[in-house]
Amino acid sequence: MLTTFGFVTPMTAGIILVIALVIFGPGKLPELGKAMGKGIKEFKSATEGDEKKEDVKVEKIEKE
């Protein structure tokens, strides 16, 4: 029995990976993955209201 994550089955993920490899080439895929990861990380921190970053900004403003 295959595990599905939403609508993406392992077979679908493999097909998408092969298509991306054909379109972008093996040299560009790591750059695309890195950019996507960075974007997701920034989105998560923006939606969660990352308090650590906000605290640092407040401290810098108060010191000035």
PyMOL Python script that loads the backbone (N, CA, C, O; Angstrom):
from pymol import cmd

cmd.read_pdbstr("""\
ATOM      1  N   MET A   1       0.843  -1.182   0.000  1.00  0.00           N
ATOM      2  CA  MET A   1       0.000   0.000   0.000  1.00  0.00           C
ATOM      3  C   MET A   1       0.883   1.239   0.000  1.00  0.00           C
ATOM      4  O   MET A   1       1.776   1.374   0.837  1.00  0.00           O
ATOM      5  N   LEU A   2       0.635   2.129  -0.926  1.00  0.00           N
ATOM      6  CA  LEU A   2       1.426   3.351  -1.042  1.00  0.00           C
ATOM      7  C   LEU A   2       0.852   4.455  -0.172  1.00  0.00           C
ATOM      8  O   LEU A   2      -0.364   4.612  -0.058  1.00  0.00           O
ATOM      9  N   THR A   3       1.741   5.210   0.434  1.00  0.00           N
ATOM     10  CA  THR A   3       1.316   6.343   1.251  1.00  0.00           C
ATOM     11  C   THR A   3       1.151   7.557   0.344  1.00  0.00           C
ATOM     12  O   THR A   3       2.020   7.847  -0.479  1.00  0.00           O
ATOM     13  N   THR A   4       0.043   8.257   0.495  1.00  0.00           N
ATOM     14  CA  THR A   4      -0.183   9.460  -0.300  1.00  0.00           C
ATOM     15  C   THR A   4      -0.143  10.678   0.608  1.00  0.00           C
ATOM     16  O   THR A   4      -0.600  10.630   1.751  1.00  0.00           O
ATOM     17  N   PHE A   5       0.396  11.746   0.101  1.00  0.00           N
ATOM     18  CA  PHE A   5       0.444  13.019   0.794  1.00  0.00           C
ATOM     19  C   PHE A   5      -0.426  13.975   0.000  1.00  0.00           C
ATOM     20  O   PHE A   5       0.034  14.578  -0.970  1.00  0.00           O
ATOM     21  N   GLY A   6      -1.686  14.116   0.406  1.00  0.00           N
ATOM     22  CA  GLY A   6      -2.622  14.910  -0.378  1.00  0.00           C
ATOM     23  C   GLY A   6      -2.932  14.168  -1.653  1.00  0.00           C
ATOM     24  O   GLY A   6      -3.382  13.022  -1.616  1.00  0.00           O
ATOM     25  N   PHE A   7      -2.699  14.805  -2.774  1.00  0.00           N
ATOM     26  CA  PHE A   7      -2.959  14.184  -4.067  1.00  0.00           C
ATOM     27  C   PHE A   7      -1.682  13.650  -4.714  1.00  0.00           C
ATOM     28  O   PHE A   7      -1.744  13.074  -5.801  1.00  0.00           O
ATOM     29  N   VAL A   8      -0.528  13.830  -4.072  1.00  0.00           N
ATOM     30  CA  VAL A   8       0.749  13.441  -4.663  1.00  0.00           C
ATOM     31  C   VAL A   8       1.138  12.048  -4.174  1.00  0.00           C
ATOM     32  O   VAL A   8       1.464  11.849  -3.004  1.00  0.00           O
ATOM     33  N   THR A   9       1.095  11.103  -5.090  1.00  0.00           N
ATOM     34  CA  THR A   9       1.547   9.752  -4.792  1.00  0.00           C
ATOM     35  C   THR A   9       3.031   9.675  -5.165  1.00  0.00           C
ATOM     36  O   THR A   9       3.531  10.553  -5.868  1.00  0.00           O
ATOM     37  N   PRO A  10       3.733   8.652  -4.713  1.00  0.00           N
ATOM     38  CA  PRO A  10       5.146   8.514  -5.097  1.00  0.00           C
ATOM     39  C   PRO A  10       5.343   8.449  -6.617  1.00  0.00           C
ATOM     40  O   PRO A  10       6.329   8.971  -7.138  1.00  0.00           O
ATOM     41  N   MET A  11       4.420   7.818  -7.317  1.00  0.00           N
ATOM     42  CA  MET A  11       4.516   7.737  -8.781  1.00  0.00           C
ATOM     43  C   MET A  11       4.370   9.119  -9.399  1.00  0.00           C
ATOM     44  O   MET A  11       5.112   9.470 -10.316  1.00  0.00           O
ATOM     45  N   THR A  12       3.416   9.909  -8.904  1.00  0.00           N
ATOM     46  CA  THR A  12       3.213  11.268  -9.417  1.00  0.00           C
ATOM     47  C   THR A  12       4.437  12.135  -9.141  1.00  0.00           C
ATOM     48  O   THR A  12       4.867  12.902 -10.002  1.00  0.00           O
ATOM     49  N   ALA A  13       4.997  12.012  -7.940  1.00  0.00           N
ATOM     50  CA  ALA A  13       6.191  12.787  -7.590  1.00  0.00           C
ATOM     51  C   ALA A  13       7.355  12.428  -8.511  1.00  0.00           C
ATOM     52  O   ALA A  13       8.106  13.309  -8.929  1.00  0.00           O
ATOM     53  N   GLY A  14       7.509  11.156  -8.826  1.00  0.00           N
ATOM     54  CA  GLY A  14       8.576  10.726  -9.734  1.00  0.00           C
ATOM     55  C   GLY A  14       8.407  11.291 -11.132  1.00  0.00           C
ATOM     56  O   GLY A  14       9.372  11.741 -11.750  1.00  0.00           O
ATOM     57  N   ILE A  15       7.185  11.266 -11.625  1.00  0.00           N
ATOM     58  CA  ILE A  15       6.908  11.815 -12.956  1.00  0.00           C
ATOM     59  C   ILE A  15       7.193  13.310 -12.991  1.00  0.00           C
ATOM     60  O   ILE A  15       7.783  13.809 -13.950  1.00  0.00           O
ATOM     61  N   ILE A  16       6.778  14.024 -11.950  1.00  0.00           N
ATOM     62  CA  ILE A  16       7.033  15.469 -11.888  1.00  0.00           C
ATOM     63  C   ILE A  16       8.537  15.746 -11.851  1.00  0.00           C
ATOM     64  O   ILE A  16       9.012  16.673 -12.506  1.00  0.00           O
ATOM     65  N   LEU A  17       9.286  14.949 -11.089  1.00  0.00           N
ATOM     66  CA  LEU A  17      10.735  15.118 -11.009  1.00  0.00           C
ATOM     67  C   LEU A  17      11.399  14.894 -12.363  1.00  0.00           C
ATOM     68  O   LEU A  17      12.291  15.650 -12.747  1.00  0.00           O
ATOM     69  N   VAL A  18      10.972  13.862 -13.088  1.00  0.00           N
ATOM     70  CA  VAL A  18      11.544  13.584 -14.414  1.00  0.00           C
ATOM     71  C   VAL A  18      11.233  14.723 -15.386  1.00  0.00           C
ATOM     72  O   VAL A  18      12.101  15.130 -16.158  1.00  0.00           O
ATOM     73  N   ILE A  19      10.020  15.231 -15.356  1.00  0.00           N
ATOM     74  CA  ILE A  19       9.644  16.339 -16.241  1.00  0.00           C
ATOM     75  C   ILE A  19      10.465  17.577 -15.905  1.00  0.00           C
ATOM     76  O   ILE A  19      10.945  18.263 -16.807  1.00  0.00           O
ATOM     77  N   ALA A  20      10.631  17.873 -14.611  1.00  0.00           N
ATOM     78  CA  ALA A  20      11.437  19.031 -14.197  1.00  0.00           C
ATOM     79  C   ALA A  20      12.882  18.859 -14.640  1.00  0.00           C
ATOM     80  O   ALA A  20      13.517  19.826 -15.059  1.00  0.00           O
ATOM     81  N   LEU A  21      13.408  17.649 -14.555  1.00  0.00           N
ATOM     82  CA  LEU A  21      14.777  17.377 -14.983  1.00  0.00           C
ATOM     83  C   LEU A  21      14.939  17.619 -16.473  1.00  0.00           C
ATOM     84  O   LEU A  21      15.948  18.177 -16.905  1.00  0.00           O
ATOM     85  N   VAL A  22      13.959  17.206 -17.261  1.00  0.00           N
ATOM     86  CA  VAL A  22      14.017  17.400 -18.709  1.00  0.00           C
ATOM     87  C   VAL A  22      13.924  18.883 -19.055  1.00  0.00           C
ATOM     88  O   VAL A  22      14.646  19.355 -19.932  1.00  0.00           O
ATOM     89  N   ILE A  23      13.051  19.619 -18.384  1.00  0.00           N
ATOM     90  CA  ILE A  23      12.832  21.034 -18.700  1.00  0.00           C
ATOM     91  C   ILE A  23      14.008  21.899 -18.251  1.00  0.00           C
ATOM     92  O   ILE A  23      14.516  22.706 -19.029  1.00  0.00           O
ATOM     93  N   PHE A  24      14.442  21.737 -17.005  1.00  0.00           N
ATOM     94  CA  PHE A  24      15.445  22.650 -16.452  1.00  0.00           C
ATOM     95  C   PHE A  24      16.871  22.129 -16.532  1.00  0.00           C
ATOM     96  O   PHE A  24      17.812  22.922 -16.495  1.00  0.00           O
ATOM     97  N   GLY A  25      17.054  20.842 -16.637  1.00  0.00           N
ATOM     98  CA  GLY A  25      18.393  20.275 -16.691  1.00  0.00           C
ATOM     99  C   GLY A  25      18.931  20.012 -15.298  1.00  0.00           C
ATOM    100  O   GLY A  25      18.453  20.583 -14.318  1.00  0.00           O
ATOM    101  N   PRO A  26      19.934  19.138 -15.217  1.00  0.00           N
ATOM    102  CA  PRO A  26      20.455  18.754 -13.898  1.00  0.00           C
ATOM    103  C   PRO A  26      21.209  19.873 -13.183  1.00  0.00           C
ATOM    104  O   PRO A  26      21.316  19.843 -11.957  1.00  0.00           O
ATOM    105  N   GLY A  27      21.725  20.844 -13.902  1.00  0.00           N
ATOM    106  CA  GLY A  27      22.479  21.931 -13.273  1.00  0.00           C
ATOM    107  C   GLY A  27      21.601  22.950 -12.579  1.00  0.00           C
ATOM    108  O   GLY A  27      22.029  23.578 -11.610  1.00  0.00           O
ATOM    109  N   LYS A  28      20.388  23.122 -13.056  1.00  0.00           N
ATOM    110  CA  LYS A  28      19.502  24.157 -12.527  1.00  0.00           C
ATOM    111  C   LYS A  28      18.617  23.665 -11.384  1.00  0.00           C
ATOM    112  O   LYS A  28      18.130  24.478 -10.598  1.00  0.00           O
ATOM    113  N   LEU A  29      18.398  22.361 -11.272  1.00  0.00           N
ATOM    114  CA  LEU A  29      17.498  21.836 -10.243  1.00  0.00           C
ATOM    115  C   LEU A  29      17.935  22.152  -8.810  1.00  0.00           C
ATOM    116  O   LEU A  29      17.076  22.500  -7.999  1.00  0.00           O
ATOM    117  N   PRO A  30      19.224  22.052  -8.451  1.00  0.00           N
ATOM    118  CA  PRO A  30      19.598  22.416  -7.077  1.00  0.00           C
ATOM    119  C   PRO A  30      19.315  23.885  -6.750  1.00  0.00           C
ATOM    120  O   PRO A  30      18.910  24.211  -5.634  1.00  0.00           O
ATOM    121  N   GLU A  31      19.529  24.760  -7.721  1.00  0.00           N
ATOM    122  CA  GLU A  31      19.247  26.184  -7.514  1.00  0.00           C
ATOM    123  C   GLU A  31      17.754  26.416  -7.310  1.00  0.00           C
ATOM    124  O   GLU A  31      17.357  27.204  -6.451  1.00  0.00           O
ATOM    125  N   LEU A  32      16.932  25.738  -8.093  1.00  0.00           N
ATOM    126  CA  LEU A  32      15.482  25.873  -7.940  1.00  0.00           C
ATOM    127  C   LEU A  32      15.013  25.344  -6.585  1.00  0.00           C
ATOM    128  O   LEU A  32      14.161  25.954  -5.938  1.00  0.00           O
ATOM    129  N   GLY A  33      15.561  24.226  -6.165  1.00  0.00           N
ATOM    130  CA  GLY A  33      15.201  23.665  -4.860  1.00  0.00           C
ATOM    131  C   GLY A  33      15.594  24.583  -3.720  1.00  0.00           C
ATOM    132  O   GLY A  33      14.841  24.761  -2.763  1.00  0.00           O
ATOM    133  N   LYS A  34      16.779  25.164  -3.829  1.00  0.00           N
ATOM    134  CA  LYS A  34      17.243  26.092  -2.796  1.00  0.00           C
ATOM    135  C   LYS A  34      16.358  27.327  -2.729  1.00  0.00           C
ATOM    136  O   LYS A  34      16.012  27.786  -1.641  1.00  0.00           O
ATOM    137  N   ALA A  35      15.992  27.862  -3.878  1.00  0.00           N
ATOM    138  CA  ALA A  35      15.130  29.040  -3.918  1.00  0.00           C
ATOM    139  C   ALA A  35      13.743  28.734  -3.355  1.00  0.00           C
ATOM    140  O   ALA A  35      13.168  29.549  -2.633  1.00  0.00           O
ATOM    141  N   MET A  36      13.213  27.567  -3.685  1.00  0.00           N
ATOM    142  CA  MET A  36      11.899  27.179  -3.153  1.00  0.00           C
ATOM    143  C   MET A  36      11.950  26.999  -1.641  1.00  0.00           C
ATOM    144  O   MET A  36      11.042  27.429  -0.930  1.00  0.00           O
ATOM    145  N   GLY A  37      13.001  26.370  -1.153  1.00  0.00           N
ATOM    146  CA  GLY A  37      13.156  26.175   0.283  1.00  0.00           C
ATOM    147  C   GLY A  37      13.259  27.491   1.037  1.00  0.00           C
ATOM    148  O   GLY A  37      12.671  27.660   2.105  1.00  0.00           O
ATOM    149  N   LYS A  38      14.011  28.414   0.466  1.00  0.00           N
ATOM    150  CA  LYS A  38      14.162  29.731   1.087  1.00  0.00           C
ATOM    151  C   LYS A  38      12.830  30.475   1.106  1.00  0.00           C
ATOM    152  O   LYS A  38      12.486  31.111   2.102  1.00  0.00           O
ATOM    153  N   GLY A  39      12.089  30.396   0.020  1.00  0.00           N
ATOM    154  CA  GLY A  39      10.785  31.043  -0.051  1.00  0.00           C
ATOM    155  C   GLY A  39       9.792  30.473   0.948  1.00  0.00           C
ATOM    156  O   GLY A  39       9.045  31.214   1.587  1.00  0.00           O
ATOM    157  N   ILE A  40       9.789  29.152   1.079  1.00  0.00           N
ATOM    158  CA  ILE A  40       8.887  28.506   2.039  1.00  0.00           C
ATOM    159  C   ILE A  40       9.265  28.896   3.463  1.00  0.00           C
ATOM    160  O   ILE A  40       8.394  29.152   4.295  1.00  0.00           O
ATOM    161  N   LYS A  41      10.569  28.940   3.742  1.00  0.00           N
ATOM    162  CA  LYS A  41      11.041  29.304   5.078  1.00  0.00           C
ATOM    163  C   LYS A  41      10.643  30.740   5.422  1.00  0.00           C
ATOM    164  O   LYS A  41      10.207  31.005   6.542  1.00  0.00           O
ATOM    165  N   GLU A  42      10.789  31.665   4.476  1.00  0.00           N
ATOM    166  CA  GLU A  42      10.407  33.053   4.703  1.00  0.00           C
ATOM    167  C   GLU A  42       8.898  33.183   4.890  1.00  0.00           C
ATOM    168  O   GLU A  42       8.440  33.960   5.728  1.00  0.00           O
ATOM    169  N   PHE A  43       8.131  32.431   4.117  1.00  0.00           N
ATOM    170  CA  PHE A  43       6.679  32.463   4.241  1.00  0.00           C
ATOM    171  C   PHE A  43       6.240  31.966   5.616  1.00  0.00           C
ATOM    172  O   PHE A  43       5.372  32.564   6.252  1.00  0.00           O
ATOM    173  N   LYS A  44       6.852  30.860   6.075  1.00  0.00           N
ATOM    174  CA  LYS A  44       6.509  30.311   7.394  1.00  0.00           C
ATOM    175  C   LYS A  44       6.828  31.311   8.499  1.00  0.00           C
ATOM    176  O   LYS A  44       6.028  31.506   9.414  1.00  0.00           O
ATOM    177  N   SER A  45       7.989  31.940   8.415  1.00  0.00           N
ATOM    178  CA  SER A  45       8.365  32.883   9.460  1.00  0.00           C
ATOM    179  C   SER A  45       7.467  34.117   9.430  1.00  0.00           C
ATOM    180  O   SER A  45       7.198  34.706  10.477  1.00  0.00           O
ATOM    181  N   ALA A  46       7.007  34.512   8.262  1.00  0.00           N
ATOM    182  CA  ALA A  46       6.122  35.674   8.168  1.00  0.00           C
ATOM    183  C   ALA A  46       4.730  35.357   8.701  1.00  0.00           C
ATOM    184  O   ALA A  46       4.109  36.204   9.344  1.00  0.00           O
ATOM    185  N   THR A  47       4.237  34.162   8.447  1.00  0.00           N
ATOM    186  CA  THR A  47       2.901  33.812   8.911  1.00  0.00           C
ATOM    187  C   THR A  47       2.873  33.487  10.402  1.00  0.00           C
ATOM    188  O   THR A  47       1.857  33.702  11.062  1.00  0.00           O
ATOM    189  N   GLU A  48       3.977  32.971  10.935  1.00  0.00           N
ATOM    190  CA  GLU A  48       4.031  32.649  12.348  1.00  0.00           C
ATOM    191  C   GLU A  48       4.363  33.865  13.195  1.00  0.00           C
ATOM    192  O   GLU A  48       4.194  33.819  14.413  1.00  0.00           O
ATOM    193  N   GLY A  49       4.829  34.949  12.592  1.00  0.00           N
ATOM    194  CA  GLY A  49       5.214  36.122  13.349  1.00  0.00           C
ATOM    195  C   GLY A  49       6.408  35.805  14.226  1.00  0.00           C
ATOM    196  O   GLY A  49       6.338  35.907  15.450  1.00  0.00           O
ATOM    197  N   ASP A  50       7.483  35.430  13.606  1.00  0.00           N
ATOM    198  CA  ASP A  50       8.694  35.003  14.305  1.00  0.00           C
ATOM    199  C   ASP A  50       9.101  36.038  15.356  1.00  0.00           C
ATOM    200  O   ASP A  50       9.646  37.090  15.023  1.00  0.00           O
ATOM    201  N   GLU A  51       8.831  35.728  16.628  1.00  0.00           N
ATOM    202  CA  GLU A  51       9.038  36.664  17.725  1.00  0.00           C
ATOM    203  C   GLU A  51      10.510  36.948  17.982  1.00  0.00           C
ATOM    204  O   GLU A  51      10.854  38.046  18.420  1.00  0.00           O
ATOM    205  N   LYS A  52      11.377  35.994  17.722  1.00  0.00           N
ATOM    206  CA  LYS A  52      12.800  36.198  17.975  1.00  0.00           C
ATOM    207  C   LYS A  52      13.337  37.331  17.110  1.00  0.00           C
ATOM    208  O   LYS A  52      14.073  38.184  17.605  1.00  0.00           O
ATOM    209  N   LYS A  53      12.987  37.354  15.844  1.00  0.00           N
ATOM    210  CA  LYS A  53      13.455  38.415  14.959  1.00  0.00           C
ATOM    211  C   LYS A  53      12.868  39.752  15.362  1.00  0.00           C
ATOM    212  O   LYS A  53      13.554  40.772  15.299  1.00  0.00           O
ATOM    213  N   GLU A  54      11.611  39.767  15.775  1.00  0.00           N
ATOM    214  CA  GLU A  54      10.975  41.010  16.187  1.00  0.00           C
ATOM    215  C   GLU A  54      11.629  41.552  17.450  1.00  0.00           C
ATOM    216  O   GLU A  54      11.809  42.763  17.571  1.00  0.00           O
ATOM    217  N   ASP A  55      11.992  40.681  18.400  1.00  0.00           N
ATOM    218  CA  ASP A  55      12.649  41.103  19.623  1.00  0.00           C
ATOM    219  C   ASP A  55      14.001  41.744  19.322  1.00  0.00           C
ATOM    220  O   ASP A  55      14.359  42.754  19.929  1.00  0.00           O
ATOM    221  N   VAL A  56      14.743  41.167  18.397  1.00  0.00           N
ATOM    222  CA  VAL A  56      16.047  41.703  18.034  1.00  0.00           C
ATOM    223  C   VAL A  56      15.882  43.087  17.421  1.00  0.00           C
ATOM    224  O   VAL A  56      16.659  43.991  17.728  1.00  0.00           O
ATOM    225  N   LYS A  57      14.890  43.270  16.563  1.00  0.00           N
ATOM    226  CA  LYS A  57      14.658  44.569  15.936  1.00  0.00           C
ATOM    227  C   LYS A  57      14.294  45.608  16.974  1.00  0.00           C
ATOM    228  O   LYS A  57      14.756  46.746  16.889  1.00  0.00           O
ATOM    229  N   VAL A  58      13.476  45.250  17.955  1.00  0.00           N
ATOM    230  CA  VAL A  58      13.057  46.190  18.998  1.00  0.00           C
ATOM    231  C   VAL A  58      14.263  46.588  19.835  1.00  0.00           C
ATOM    232  O   VAL A  58      14.417  47.764  20.166  1.00  0.00           O
ATOM    233  N   GLU A  59      15.121  45.636  20.185  1.00  0.00           N
ATOM    234  CA  GLU A  59      16.306  45.933  20.969  1.00  0.00           C
ATOM    235  C   GLU A  59      17.236  46.881  20.228  1.00  0.00           C
ATOM    236  O   GLU A  59      17.801  47.785  20.843  1.00  0.00           O
ATOM    237  N   LYS A  60      17.409  46.700  18.926  1.00  0.00           N
ATOM    238  CA  LYS A  60      18.272  47.576  18.139  1.00  0.00           C
ATOM    239  C   LYS A  60      17.716  48.991  18.126  1.00  0.00           C
ATOM    240  O   LYS A  60      18.479  49.950  18.239  1.00  0.00           O
ATOM    241  N   ILE A  61      16.415  49.140  17.992  1.00  0.00           N
ATOM    242  CA  ILE A  61      15.794  50.453  17.930  1.00  0.00           C
ATOM    243  C   ILE A  61      15.930  51.154  19.292  1.00  0.00           C
ATOM    244  O   ILE A  61      16.182  52.358  19.349  1.00  0.00           O
ATOM    245  N   GLU A  62      15.764  50.409  20.371  1.00  0.00           N
ATOM    246  CA  GLU A  62      15.843  50.990  21.708  1.00  0.00           C
ATOM    247  C   GLU A  62      17.263  51.438  22.027  1.00  0.00           C
ATOM    248  O   GLU A  62      17.436  52.425  22.742  1.00  0.00           O
ATOM    249  N   LYS A  63      18.277  50.755  21.529  1.00  0.00           N
ATOM    250  CA  LYS A  63      19.670  51.113  21.793  1.00  0.00           C
ATOM    251  C   LYS A  63      20.074  52.394  21.076  1.00  0.00           C
ATOM    252  O   LYS A  63      20.960  53.111  21.542  1.00  0.00           O
ATOM    253  N   GLU A  64      19.441  52.684  19.960  1.00  0.00           N
ATOM    254  CA  GLU A  64      19.810  53.862  19.178  1.00  0.00           C
ATOM    255  C   GLU A  64      19.267  55.065  19.778  1.00  0.00           C
ATOM    256  O   GLU A  64      19.474  56.162  19.259  1.00  0.00           O
TER     257      GLU A  64
END
""", "prot")
cmd.dss("prot")
cmd.show_as("cartoon", "prot")
cmd.util.cbc("prot")
cmd.orient("prot")
